[in-house]
Structure formats: structure tokens, C-alpha cells
């Protein structure tokens, strides 16, 4: 049996620097001075207390930073990020291919932004908006635009400390939001499939399941369960799949 390795992560990326002409609303780029680059990232493994911070200033070369992110994602069974499907995961791949790194081993993605948009009607779905509305906390109050400029051009100890604070707080808030929304995630990767065991909650892996009625279909009634730990619902087919262990 293997326990799922669930990664919560957030990357910080610099802006493009371009030259061109026009105005704020209509601008024609004629030259890219510097493409977006990975500045740093923060991550933690679900179930562990420590949030790790990895900065470009920790390495001699930029490629070593990208390799460090590659190694973390390569280890994950599930990667959780806010706007991860459209931004973090794709930007990570962009950095990997630029540095001639192979694709990471396949991982499943949970995007808390997509969950917020798909299962709820919040006033706003940003990480900070969700944190405030759900009373889970806020993003670090730091002037990010100025911080980014200083980080890329004048990375003093103070600048590094502020970026670390900002990046880590995003992951802390991400984890709280994920755990709050988890019972509502209908397409959550099945942790029983990853661990190859029966009778566990597909969302949190708990064995504390209680029978709660039936799911009715044309094929008949099938037992329905609710997890007493995360409150998520699942059906018989989610917790007992024929051939799971054989196909391991």
C-alpha cells in the first residue's frame, strides 16, 4: 500500500519586460527585454506541518531552481494550487521545457479556483477573497509589484524575507481553503485508488464511513456513504473497485 503524496504549492513569477509603443489600453510590443521567470515557490505536503520556501537566491544558477520545482512535482501524486490548471501547472511546464527537463511523472490536479467557481456562487473567487469570506485568513499585506522589482533587481535580506512571508502565507491559506472545500469536490482524485485499499473515503482517506441511504438509478439502488471525518459523500463504487489490487 502507498499513501498518496498530496502537494500544496504556489509559484511566484516575474513579469515580462517589453518595449513598444501606444498607451495603457492599446500597446504594441516590438521587443521582449526579459521573459517571465520563476522567482520562488512555496510548498507543503498535506499532513505535514512545515511549509517550505525555495528561492532563486538559494542557488548558483537559475536552472537549479527550476530543477528543484521539477523534483517536487515529480514526487507528487496530487498537486493542489489556486488557479493551478490554467497558471501554476502550465507555467511550471514552460520553465521545465525551457531548461530541457523532461515531463514530470503524471500527477492529478486539484484547482481550488475551479472548485470555487464550479460548486459555489461566491462574490469573488480569489485566494484572499475566499480566505476573508470563509474566515480562514488573508494573504500577506505586501506591495507585491514593488517587491517583485526589488526581488529581481536588488534582492536584499529584507526583500527575501518579505517574499518568503508572502509566498508561504499563500500556501497556508491555500491549505485551509482546500480542506474547507474538499467535501464539495465531486471529481476529487480517489485516495483509495492511489493507496489500493478498499473501504476508505475517496477524498480524505478515512475509514470512518457511515451508510447513509442509497443512490438510485435505472440499474437499481446502490449504497451511499458519508465520511464522518471530512463530511464528504461517496458511493459503493468509489470505495470498492474490482481489480484495484490486482492492477496495482
N, C-alpha and C positions, 0 to 999 in steps of 0.2 A: 504494500500500500504506500502511496505517496501523498503527502499533504500538498494541497495547492499553494503555490507561491504567488501571493497577490500583492502587486506593486502599486503604490500610490505615488505619483510623480508629477513634477511641474518643471518645465524648462523656461528659461529667460533668454530671449533672443534680441539681438540688437536690431536697429532699424537699417533699412537701405539708405545709403547716402548717394544722392544723384545730382546731376546738373541738368539744367534745361531752361525753358522759358515759359512764360504765361503768368497765371495768377493762382490764387489759392484754390479756385474752383475748376480752372482749366489749365492743366500743366502738361507740357510736352517734355518727356525725358529724352535727352540726347546722349547722356553718358552716365553709367553707373560707376561711382567712385569706389564704393565698398558695398558688397552684398551683405545680406543679413548673416550673422554668425551666432553660434551658440556662445552665450556668456557664462552660464552656470546652470545647474539644476539641483533640485532637492528631491529627496525620495525617502520613503519608509516602507517596510514590509508590514502588511496587516497582521496584527497580533504582537508586534514588537513595539517597544516604547520609543526607540531612538529615531529621530529624523536626521538624515544625513544631508550634508551640503557639499557640493563639488563645484569648484570654480576654475576657470581657465587660468587663474593666477596660482593655482596649485601645481601646475605642470610646466615643463620647459617648452613644450610645443602644443599648438592648438589641436593637432591630431590626437594627442594623448587624452585630451578632454573628451573628444568625440568617441574615442575607443572606450572610455570609462562609461559613457552613457550606453553605448552598444552592449557592453558586458552586463549592465543591469537589466536592460530589456531582454537580452538573450536568456537571462535566468528566469524571467517571469512566465508564469502560466496565464496570468490575467494582469492586464495593465489598466489602471484607473487614472483618468485625468479629466479635468473640466475643459470641454471642447477638444478632447483628445483625438477624436476621429478626424476632425477637419484641420486641426492645427498641430498639437504636440506630436502625434504619431507620424504625420506626414513630414513635419519639419525635421524630426529625428532621421527619417529615411533620407531626406535631402542631404543632411550632413554626412550620413553614412556613405552614400554613393559618391559624394564629392571627395571623400577621403579614401575611396577604393576599399571600403569594407563590405563584406557580404551581407545579405539579409540576416536579421536575427532569426533564431528559431521561432516558429509561429506561436503567437500568444493571442488570447482573446481580449477584446477591449470592452471596457465599461466607460461610457462617456456621461458624466453626471449632468452636463448641459443638455444632452439629448433626452435623458431621463426626465429632467425638469420640464422640458418643453413637451414631451410626449405624454406624461402621466398627470400633469398638473396645469393649472392656469395661474401661475404666479404673475405678479405685476411686472417683475423683471427676473431674468434668469442668470445674471452674472454671479460669480462666486461670492462677491461681497453682498450683493442683494439678497441672495439665498441665506447667507450667514446671518444677516441682520433680521430678516423676516422670521426665520426659524429659531432665532435667539441662540445661535451657536457660536457667534463671534464675528469678527471683522478682519478684513485684510489690514496689513500693517499700513499706517498712515505715513507714507513716504512719497515725496515728489519724484515719481518714477522717471519722468523724462530727463530731468537734470541728473538723477542718479545714474541713468544709463550712460549719459555723456561722460560723466566723471569716471565711471567704471571702465569704459573703453579707452579713455584717454589719460586719466590721472588716477589710477587705482590705489589710493592711499588706504591705510588700515581702517580709517573711519568709513570710507566708501565701501570697502569689502564687508565691514561689519553691518552696515545698513542693508546691503544687497542680501546678505545671509539672513538677516532678520525678515526681510520682505519675502524671500523665496521660501524659507521654512514655514512662515505663517500661512502661506498659500496651501502647503501640504497638510498642515494641521487642520485648517478649515475644510479642505477637500475631504479628509477622512471623516470628519464629523458629519458633513453633508451626505457623503456616500452611505454611512451607517443609518442615517435618518431616512433616506430614500430607499434603501435596499429592499424592504418588504414589498415595494411597489414595482420593482423591476421585473417585468414579465419574461424577458429574454435573458435573465441572468445566467451566465455560464454555470453548468451543473457541477458543483463541487464533488458530488458522488461519482460522476464520470471520471473526474481527474484522479480521485483517490481510489477509484474502482471498488467501492463498497456500497452495499445496499442499506436502505433504511436511514438515510441522512437527509437533512434539509438541503435542497439543491442550492440555496442562497448562502447559508452560513455554515453548513456542515454539521449542525447539531443533530443529535439522535433523539432529542426531546420533541417528538412529534405526537400529535393527538388527532384521532379520527374526528372529522367534523363534516358529516353529511356525504353527499355524492355529487359527482359531476355527471350530468345526464346528457346522453347523445342518442342518436339513432341506433348505435350498436349496444346500448344498454347503460346501466349505471356503473360508474367506477368510483372507488373510494377516494375521498378527498381528505387532505391533512392540513393542519395548521401547526407551524413551528411555535413552540412555547418560549423560545429564546428571541428570535428576530421578528416573530408575528407573521412571517411570510406564508403564503399558501402554496400547496403543490398537490399533484395527483399521483395515483399509483404508478403510472409510467415514469414519473420523474424520480422516484426513489427505488425502483426495482426494475432494472432493464436486463432482459435475457441476453446472455453472452457477454456481459460487461467484463467479467474477469477473464473469460476465455480470450477476448480480443485485446487484452492488455499488452 
